[in-house]
Amino acid sequence: MATVWRSFKFFELEVLKGPLSRMEMTSCCYGHKAIFVGDGEGFVYALNRGGTTTTLEFSAYKGAVTHMKHLRSRNVLVTIGDDDALNTGIMRVWNLDAVSESAPPYREHRLFNAKHPPPSESIVLRTNYNTELMNSLKFRGRDGDAVNAIPATAFRTVVVDFDVSEDLQNAAVALVSDEIVVLRGDLEHDPTVKICRIRSGVARGAVAFVGFPGRSSRHARRRANSISLDSVSGIPTPTPTAVASTQTQRWRMRCTPSLQIV
């Protein structure tokens, strides 16, 4: 009996319309009532959930907006981006409830300095695209300048993943190295939060995921080498297949009470 193959159509192909069709995204996230988009020229956009109307637009960086997260507990947007080649990995916490004529007020936290420079290696943004598409994709910018279009592979970052706790008291940033930058303090109001750096005891290269309780971490739970620290007792609880060094565990407890690392 001959094999009969059947095809299933999971979605209907439709050309994207509205503001999203003109945006050259380098990062995005969703909020309670809006979709947030960051582009290669440092602009942040807020659109309604249908993506048909732009409700907010402002310049956040001089370079690309590489990462962003909106906190559900409050109307705050946390972004990471670059101003130039010397000023990279800048975290900014935007209070969207206090929108001014130009841009919302923000608190800035720099991940790197002269003592702790960024890693020498970097990765291309949008690595979920295949190589062929990444090599052919070019960003024309807000003015649509085809002559000076920038290839998508030119947008690089040293940040792989990041997360912020809902109370804005902790943030963790995973780098292309095995290093994690942890910020602790009032990220929205305090200009001098505590910053410490830890190295994963299980990662061999880039740290793929960091997350605090409450974040959707299905991807992390599937990985055998995740570590969860008990925020109540303060006792590190490694998974059966993952063991970190004692020194790394103690350092991590001093930085933040509960953090998942992959």
C-alpha positions in Angstrom: 0.0 0.0 0.0 1.4 3.3 -1.1 2.1 5.9 1.6 -0.3 8.9 1.5 1.0 12.2 2.8 -1.4 14.8 4.0 -0.5 18.5 4.6 -2.0 20.6 7.3 -2.3 24.4 7.1 -1.7 25.9 10.5 -2.1 29.5 9.6 -3.1 31.8 6.7 -0.4 33.8 5.1 -1.2 37.5 5.2 1.0 40.5 4.4 1.6 42.5 7.6 0.0 46.0 7.5 0.0 49.0 9.7 2.9 50.5 11.7 4.6 47.1 12.3 5.1 46.6 8.6 7.5 49.6 8.6 9.4 48.9 11.7 12.8 47.3 11.6 12.8 45.5 14.9 15.8 44.6 17.0 13.8 43.8 20.1 10.2 43.5 21.2 8.0 42.5 24.2 4.3 42.7 25.2 2.6 44.5 28.0 -0.9 44.4 29.5 -2.4 46.7 26.8 0.4 47.2 24.4 3.2 45.7 22.2 6.6 47.3 22.6 9.1 47.4 19.8 12.8 48.6 19.7 14.6 49.4 16.5 18.2 49.7 15.3 18.2 53.5 15.6 17.4 53.5 19.3 13.7 54.2 19.1 11.0 52.6 21.2 7.4 52.2 20.0 4.3 51.2 21.9 1.4 49.9 19.8 -2.1 48.6 20.7 -2.4 44.9 21.0 -3.7 44.7 17.4 -0.6 46.4 16.1 -2.6 48.9 14.1 -1.9 52.1 16.0 1.2 53.6 17.5 0.4 55.0 21.0 3.9 56.1 22.1 7.2 56.7 20.4 10.5 58.0 21.8 14.2 57.9 21.3 15.8 55.6 24.0 19.4 55.2 22.7 21.7 56.5 20.0 22.3 52.9 18.9 20.1 49.8 18.8 17.7 48.7 21.4 18.8 45.1 22.0 16.5 43.9 24.8 13.4 44.9 26.6 10.8 43.8 29.1 7.6 45.3 30.4 6.6 44.7 34.0 3.0 43.6 34.5 2.8 44.8 38.1 3.4 48.4 37.1 3.7 50.4 33.9 7.4 50.3 33.6 9.6 49.3 30.6 13.1 48.1 31.1 15.4 48.2 28.1 19.0 47.4 27.3 20.8 49.1 24.4 23.9 50.8 23.1 24.7 54.5 22.6 27.9 53.9 20.7 30.8 51.5 20.4 32.2 52.7 23.8 28.9 52.9 25.6 27.3 49.5 25.4 25.0 47.4 27.6 23.1 50.3 29.2 20.0 49.4 31.1 17.3 52.0 31.4 14.1 51.8 33.5 11.3 53.9 31.9 8.3 55.1 33.9 5.5 55.0 31.3 3.0 56.6 33.6 4.9 59.9 33.6 5.2 60.5 29.8 6.6 63.9 28.9 6.5 65.7 25.5 9.8 64.1 24.5 10.3 60.8 26.4 9.3 59.1 29.7 11.7 59.7 32.6 14.2 56.9 33.2 16.8 55.7 35.6 20.0 54.5 34.0 22.3 51.6 35.1 25.5 50.8 33.3 26.5 47.2 33.1 30.2 47.8 32.2 32.9 50.3 33.2 36.7 50.6 33.0 37.2 48.0 35.7 34.7 45.6 34.3 34.7 46.0 30.5 32.2 44.1 28.2 33.3 40.8 26.8 35.5 40.9 23.7 33.1 38.6 21.8 29.6 39.4 20.7 26.7 37.8 18.8 24.4 38.9 16.1 21.0 40.0 17.1 17.9 38.1 15.9 19.8 34.7 15.9 16.4 33.0 15.5 16.6 33.8 11.8 18.4 31.4 9.5 21.8 32.4 8.1 20.5 33.0 4.6 17.9 35.4 5.7 20.3 37.2 8.1 22.8 37.7 5.3 20.2 39.1 2.9 18.3 41.3 5.4 19.2 45.0 5.4 17.9 47.8 7.6 17.1 51.1 5.9 16.3 53.1 9.0 13.4 55.4 9.7 14.1 57.4 6.5 14.1 54.3 4.3 17.6 55.1 2.9 18.3 52.2 0.6 21.8 53.5 -0.4 23.1 53.5 3.2 21.2 50.4 4.3 22.9 48.5 7.1 23.0 44.7 7.0 21.2 42.9 9.8 24.4 41.1 10.8 25.9 44.5 11.8 23.7 44.6 14.9 25.6 42.8 17.5 25.4 42.5 21.3 27.2 41.0 24.3 23.9 40.4 26.1 22.2 37.0 25.5 19.3 37.2 28.0 18.1 39.3 30.9 15.3 39.4 33.5 13.9 41.7 36.1 12.0 40.8 39.2 8.4 42.2 39.3 9.3 44.4 42.4 12.2 46.0 40.5 14.6 45.1 43.2 16.7 42.6 41.2 17.9 42.2 37.6 20.2 39.6 36.0 21.9 39.9 32.7 23.5 36.9 30.9 26.5 37.6 28.7 28.1 35.8 25.8 30.8 34.7 28.2 29.9 32.6 31.2 29.4 35.7 33.3 26.2 37.1 34.7 25.7 40.7 35.9 23.4 41.0 38.8 21.9 44.3 40.0 20.2 44.6 43.3 18.4 47.6 44.8 15.6 50.0 43.7 16.2 49.9 40.0 13.5 52.5 39.3 14.7 55.2 41.7 18.1 54.4 43.1 21.0 55.6 40.9 23.6 53.5 42.8 22.3 50.0 43.0 24.6 47.1 44.0 26.2 45.4 41.0 28.0 42.1 41.3 29.3 39.6 38.7 29.1 35.9 39.0 30.2 33.0 36.8 28.0 30.0 36.1 29.4 26.8 37.6 27.6 24.8 34.9 27.7 26.8 31.7 30.5 26.2 29.2 30.3 29.4 27.2 27.4 31.7 26.9 24.7 31.7 29.5 21.5 31.0 27.5 18.9 31.9 30.2 18.4 33.7 33.4 15.1 34.2 35.2 13.4 35.1 38.5 10.4 33.3 39.9 7.2 34.2 38.0 8.9 34.4 34.6 7.8 31.8 32.1 10.8 29.5 32.2 9.5 26.4 30.4 12.7 26.5 28.3 14.8 26.6 31.4 13.0 23.7 33.1 13.6 21.5 30.0 17.3 22.0 30.4 19.0 19.7 32.8 21.7 22.1 33.9 19.4 24.7 35.6 20.0 25.9 39.1 17.3 27.3 41.4 18.1 29.0 44.7 15.5 28.8 47.5 14.5 32.4 48.2 13.0 31.5 51.6 15.7 29.5 53.3 18.6 30.9 51.2 19.9 27.4 50.7 21.1 26.6 47.1 19.1 23.6 45.7 20.8 22.2 42.5 19.0 19.9 40.2 20.1 16.2 40.4 22.1 16.6 37.2 23.6 20.0 37.9 26.1 20.9 40.6 27.8 24.3 40.9 30.9 25.1 42.9 30.4 26.1 46.6 32.1 29.4 45.9 29.8 30.2 43.0 26.7 29.3 45.1 27.7 31.5 48.0 28.4 34.5 45.7 25.1 34.0 44.0 23.2 34.1 47.3 24.8 37.4 48.3 23.8 38.9 45.0 20.2 37.8 44.7 17.9 35.5 46.7 16.5 33.5 43.9 17.7 33.1 40.3 17.5 30.4 37.6 20.5 30.0 35.3 20.9 27.9 32.2 
